[in-house]
């Protein structure tokens, strides 16, 4: 039987490397995994160019909720009165640095600014901002249209 492991040399020592495989995740599993982490990256357009910011999030059903403050660049991408929203992507992952196994999920959809005071109050109790900011008074609701998930398996 042929050994499927390849080998590499690290610090003068030869070690086996097990090949990894990539598997597609279905929508439900991808969204479930997204709900197991609180950190991701939002991709949006800033001055007609792509921009990426790390943010924390939580899942509200299938929607991704990101808390904002008034001075944040991301807060300016959707006007409070914009009913159509703006297209964004959101990515989160868990990849083991040693084995390079884990998963990555990307959702693409419309982001709408949340303005309802009761929703904002509920979100404030769930989301813990990275820094204490007195103006954490806005949120984005990303409604996923496209959900792609990949799992890296040894």
DRENZALO-160078 format. One record per residue (C-alpha): residue number from 1; x, y, z. Coordinates in Angstrom, 1 decimal. Last residue first. Layout:
N
<k:NUM east:X north:Y up:Z>
...
This chain:
154
<k:154 east:-6.4 north:16.0 up:6.9>
<k:153 east:-9.6 north:18.1 up:6.4>
<k:152 east:-9.9 north:21.7 up:5.3>
<k:151 east:-13.6 north:22.7 up:5.4>
<k:150 east:-15.0 north:25.2 up:3.0>
<k:149 east:-18.1 north:27.3 up:3.3>
<k:148 east:-19.9 north:29.5 up:0.9>
<k:147 east:-23.1 north:31.5 up:1.7>
<k:146 east:-24.7 north:33.8 up:-0.9>
<k:145 east:-27.7 north:35.8 up:0.0>
<k:144 east:-26.7 north:36.4 up:3.6>
<k:143 east:-28.6 north:39.2 up:5.3>
<k:142 east:-26.1 north:41.4 up:7.0>
<k:141 east:-27.5 north:43.5 up:9.9>
<k:140 east:-25.4 north:46.4 up:10.7>
<k:139 east:-25.3 north:48.1 up:14.1>
<k:138 east:-25.3 north:51.6 up:15.6>
<k:137 east:-24.9 north:53.1 up:19.0>
<k:136 east:-21.5 north:52.2 up:20.2>
<k:135 east:-20.8 north:55.9 up:21.0>
<k:134 east:-19.2 north:55.6 up:24.4>
<k:133 east:-16.5 north:53.3 up:23.1>
<k:132 east:-14.9 north:50.7 up:25.4>
<k:131 east:-12.8 north:48.7 up:23.1>
<k:130 east:-13.2 north:45.3 up:21.4>
<k:129 east:-16.9 north:45.6 up:21.7>
<k:128 east:-18.9 north:42.9 up:23.5>
<k:127 east:-22.0 north:41.9 up:21.5>
<k:126 east:-24.9 north:40.4 up:23.3>
<k:125 east:-26.1 north:43.1 up:25.6>
<k:124 east:-25.5 north:45.8 up:23.0>
<k:123 east:-27.5 north:43.8 up:20.5>
<k:122 east:-30.6 north:43.9 up:22.7>
<k:121 east:-30.3 north:47.7 up:23.1>
<k:120 east:-29.8 north:48.1 up:19.3>
<k:119 east:-32.9 north:45.9 up:18.7>
<k:118 east:-35.0 north:48.0 up:21.2>
<k:117 east:-33.7 north:51.3 up:19.6>
<k:116 east:-34.7 north:50.3 up:16.1>
<k:115 east:-32.1 north:51.8 up:13.7>
<k:114 east:-30.2 north:48.8 up:12.3>
<k:113 east:-28.2 north:49.8 up:9.2>
<k:112 east:-28.8 north:47.3 up:6.5>
<k:111 east:-26.1 north:45.1 up:4.9>
<k:110 east:-27.0 north:43.2 up:1.8>
<k:109 east:-25.4 north:39.9 up:1.0>
<k:108 east:-22.3 north:37.9 up:0.7>
<k:107 east:-21.4 north:35.3 up:3.3>
<k:106 east:-17.9 north:33.7 up:3.5>
<k:105 east:-17.1 north:30.7 up:5.7>
<k:104 east:-13.7 north:29.2 up:6.4>
<k:103 east:-12.9 north:25.9 up:8.1>
<k:102 east:-10.3 north:23.9 up:9.9>
<k:101 east:-7.0 north:22.2 up:9.0>
<k:100 east:-3.7 north:23.9 up:8.5>
<k:99 east:-2.1 north:21.3 up:10.8>
<k:98 east:0.1 north:23.7 up:12.8>
<k:97 east:-1.7 north:27.0 up:12.5>
<k:96 east:-5.2 north:25.4 up:13.0>
<k:95 east:-7.6 north:27.3 up:10.9>
<k:94 east:-10.9 north:28.8 up:12.3>
<k:93 east:-12.6 north:31.1 up:9.9>
<k:92 east:-14.7 north:34.2 up:9.4>
<k:91 east:-15.7 north:36.1 up:6.3>
<k:90 east:-18.3 north:38.8 up:5.7>
<k:89 east:-19.0 north:40.2 up:2.3>
<k:88 east:-20.9 north:43.4 up:1.6>
<k:87 east:-23.6 north:44.7 up:-0.7>
<k:86 east:-25.3 north:47.9 up:0.4>
<k:85 east:-28.8 north:48.4 up:1.9>
<k:84 east:-31.9 north:48.8 up:-0.2>
<k:83 east:-33.8 north:50.8 up:2.4>
<k:82 east:-31.1 north:53.5 up:2.8>
<k:81 east:-32.5 north:55.8 up:5.6>
<k:80 east:-29.8 north:55.1 up:8.1>
<k:79 east:-27.1 north:55.5 up:5.4>
<k:78 east:-25.0 north:52.5 up:4.8>
<k:77 east:-21.2 north:52.6 up:4.3>
<k:76 east:-20.7 north:55.4 up:6.8>
<k:75 east:-20.7 north:53.1 up:9.9>
<k:74 east:-17.9 north:51.0 up:8.3>
<k:73 east:-15.5 north:53.9 up:8.6>
<k:72 east:-16.3 north:54.1 up:12.3>
<k:71 east:-17.0 north:57.5 up:13.9>
<k:70 east:-20.6 north:56.7 up:14.8>
<k:69 east:-20.0 north:53.4 up:16.5>
<k:68 east:-20.7 north:50.0 up:15.1>
<k:67 east:-22.0 north:46.6 up:16.2>
<k:66 east:-22.0 north:43.7 up:13.6>
<k:65 east:-25.0 north:41.4 up:13.3>
<k:64 east:-24.8 north:38.4 up:10.9>
<k:63 east:-28.3 north:37.2 up:9.8>
<k:62 east:-29.2 north:33.5 up:9.7>
<k:61 east:-31.0 north:33.7 up:13.0>
<k:60 east:-29.4 north:36.5 up:14.8>
<k:59 east:-25.7 north:35.5 up:14.5>
<k:58 east:-23.0 north:37.3 up:16.4>
<k:57 east:-20.3 north:39.6 up:15.3>
<k:56 east:-16.9 north:41.1 up:16.1>
<k:55 east:-15.0 north:43.2 up:13.6>
<k:54 east:-11.9 north:43.0 up:11.5>
<k:53 east:-12.0 north:45.6 up:8.6>
<k:52 east:-11.5 north:45.0 up:4.9>
<k:51 east:-11.7 north:47.6 up:2.1>
<k:50 east:-12.4 north:47.2 up:-1.6>
<k:49 east:-12.0 north:50.4 up:-3.6>
<k:48 east:-14.6 north:52.9 up:-4.9>
<k:47 east:-13.9 north:55.4 up:-2.1>
<k:46 east:-14.5 north:52.6 up:0.5>
<k:45 east:-16.3 north:49.5 up:-0.7>
<k:44 east:-17.0 north:46.7 up:1.8>
<k:43 east:-15.4 north:43.5 up:3.2>
<k:42 east:-16.2 north:42.7 up:6.8>
<k:41 east:-13.8 north:40.4 up:8.6>
<k:40 east:-14.6 north:38.0 up:11.4>
<k:39 east:-14.5 north:37.5 up:15.2>
<k:38 east:-17.2 north:36.0 up:17.4>
<k:37 east:-16.9 north:32.4 up:16.6>
<k:36 east:-19.4 north:29.5 up:16.9>
<k:35 east:-22.1 north:31.3 up:14.9>
<k:34 east:-20.1 north:31.1 up:11.7>
<k:33 east:-20.0 north:27.4 up:12.2>
<k:32 east:-23.8 north:27.2 up:12.2>
<k:31 east:-23.9 north:29.4 up:9.1>
<k:30 east:-21.6 north:27.1 up:7.2>
<k:29 east:-23.5 north:24.0 up:8.4>
<k:28 east:-26.8 north:25.4 up:7.2>
<k:27 east:-25.4 north:26.6 up:3.9>
<k:26 east:-23.7 north:23.3 up:3.0>
<k:25 east:-20.0 north:22.9 up:3.5>
<k:24 east:-17.7 north:22.1 up:0.6>
<k:23 east:-14.8 north:19.8 up:1.3>
<k:22 east:-11.1 north:20.5 up:0.9>
<k:21 east:-8.6 north:17.8 up:1.4>
<k:20 east:-5.3 north:17.8 up:3.2>
<k:19 east:-2.3 north:15.7 up:2.5>
<k:18 east:-0.5 north:14.3 up:5.6>
<k:17 east:3.0 north:15.8 up:6.0>
<k:16 east:5.6 north:13.4 up:7.3>
<k:15 east:8.7 north:14.8 up:8.9>
<k:14 east:12.4 north:15.0 up:7.9>
<k:13 east:14.5 north:16.9 up:10.4>
<k:12 east:17.1 north:19.5 up:9.4>
<k:11 east:15.1 north:22.4 up:11.0>
<k:10 east:12.0 north:21.3 up:9.0>
<k:9 east:12.3 north:19.0 up:6.1>
<k:8 east:9.2 north:18.0 up:4.3>
<k:7 east:7.6 north:14.7 up:3.5>
<k:6 east:4.6 north:13.5 up:1.6>
<k:5 east:2.0 north:11.3 up:3.2>
<k:4 east:0.0 north:9.0 up:0.9>
<k:3 east:2.0 north:5.9 up:1.8>
<k:2 east:1.4 north:3.4 up:-1.0>
<k:1 east:0.0 north:0.0 up:0.0>
